[in-house]
């Protein structure tokens, strides 16, 4: 919920834009680091991840960079310069595609593909920062207090997003359990979904 919270705060207090972005970026960095450490520990002990720890870590890094890029969207939206976000996203995607094609031609490996994904995410984040009206981020002694205030405001939104993710994941899992082959939770095979109770 930090992205939506930042968007609202920028609209309410535009003069504090630099500090609001700094506090939100730093808080997200702390939360992502915690999630990264927990995910690494889980991946290290689960048998299905045997031999996949390195690609997992690289993909997690890429997702973390994407998460940081999302915060700059709030800034671009407030300043009505969303085209800058588009430039960053398209350039990052182009870097990913070119890198994956080269990896596929030279030495196709999961680690290589994951690295190109992370590289594209890094390119996009770098461009978003460069094109942002707010480039200077800073931490102060009051930052932890600001983090607590952010969490107090944003946790309901985060809880709703988490619930939506769990419901979507549950839909996919249920679709797989009963042998569905449609797209994302069965949305791709409406007629067969309608006939499913009659067949079971």
ChimeraX attribute file (.defattr): number of C-alpha atoms within 10 A of each C-alpha:
attribute: neighborCount
match mode: 1-to-1
recipient: residues
	/A:1	17
	/A:2	20
	/A:3	23
	/A:4	13
	/A:5	19
	/A:6	24
	/A:7	20
	/A:8	14
	/A:9	16
	/A:10	20
	/A:11	15
	/A:12	11
	/A:13	10
	/A:14	13
	/A:15	10
	/A:16	11
	/A:17	19
	/A:18	17
	/A:19	18
	/A:20	20
	/A:21	25
	/A:22	19
	/A:23	24
	/A:24	22
	/A:25	22
	/A:26	18
	/A:27	20
	/A:28	19
	/A:29	16
	/A:30	13
	/A:31	13
	/A:32	19
	/A:33	14
	/A:34	12
	/A:35	14
	/A:36	16
	/A:37	13
	/A:38	12
	/A:39	14
	/A:40	16
	/A:41	12
	/A:42	13
	/A:43	19
	/A:44	17
	/A:45	11
	/A:46	10
	/A:47	10
	/A:48	10
	/A:49	14
	/A:50	11
	/A:51	11
	/A:52	14
	/A:53	19
	/A:54	18
	/A:55	18
	/A:56	19
	/A:57	20
	/A:58	20
	/A:59	21
	/A:60	19
	/A:61	22
	/A:62	21
	/A:63	17
	/A:64	22
	/A:65	22
	/A:66	18
	/A:67	18
	/A:68	23
	/A:69	23
	/A:70	16
	/A:71	22
	/A:72	26
	/A:73	21
	/A:74	23
	/A:75	25
	/A:76	20
	/A:77	16
	/A:78	16
	/A:79	14
	/A:80	10
	/A:81	15
	/A:82	15
	/A:83	12
	/A:84	20
	/A:85	25
	/A:86	14
	/A:87	15
	/A:88	24
	/A:89	21
	/A:90	15
	/A:91	17
	/A:92	23
	/A:93	19
	/A:94	15
	/A:95	21
	/A:96	22
	/A:97	16
	/A:98	13
	/A:99	19
	/A:100	20
	/A:101	14
	/A:102	15
	/A:103	18
	/A:104	14
	/A:105	9
	/A:106	9
	/A:107	10
	/A:108	13
	/A:109	13
	/A:110	15
	/A:111	18
	/A:112	18
	/A:113	23
	/A:114	22
	/A:115	23
	/A:116	26
	/A:117	23
	/A:118	25
	/A:119	22
	/A:120	27
	/A:121	28
	/A:122	23
	/A:123	21
	/A:124	26
	/A:125	24
	/A:126	16
	/A:127	18
	/A:128	26
	/A:129	19
	/A:130	13
	/A:131	18
	/A:132	18
	/A:133	15
	/A:134	16
	/A:135	13
	/A:136	11
	/A:137	13
	/A:138	13
	/A:139	11
	/A:140	11
	/A:141	7
	/A:142	9
	/A:143	18
	/A:144	14
	/A:145	11
	/A:146	17
	/A:147	17
	/A:148	12
	/A:149	11
	/A:150	19
	/A:151	17
	/A:152	10
	/A:153	14
	/A:154	17
	/A:155	14
	/A:156	12
	/A:157	16
	/A:158	17
	/A:159	12
	/A:160	12
	/A:161	13
	/A:162	13
	/A:163	12
	/A:164	12
	/A:165	12
	/A:166	12
	/A:167	13
	/A:168	14
	/A:169	14
	/A:170	13
	/A:171	16
	/A:172	19
	/A:173	15
	/A:174	14
	/A:175	19
	/A:176	15
	/A:177	9
	/A:178	9
	/A:179	9
	/A:180	19
	/A:181	14
	/A:182	16
	/A:183	11
	/A:184	16
	/A:185	19
	/A:186	17
	/A:187	14
	/A:188	13
	/A:189	14
	/A:190	11
	/A:191	9
	/A:192	13
	/A:193	15
	/A:194	10
	/A:195	10
	/A:196	12
	/A:197	8
	/A:198	7
	/A:199	7
	/A:200	5
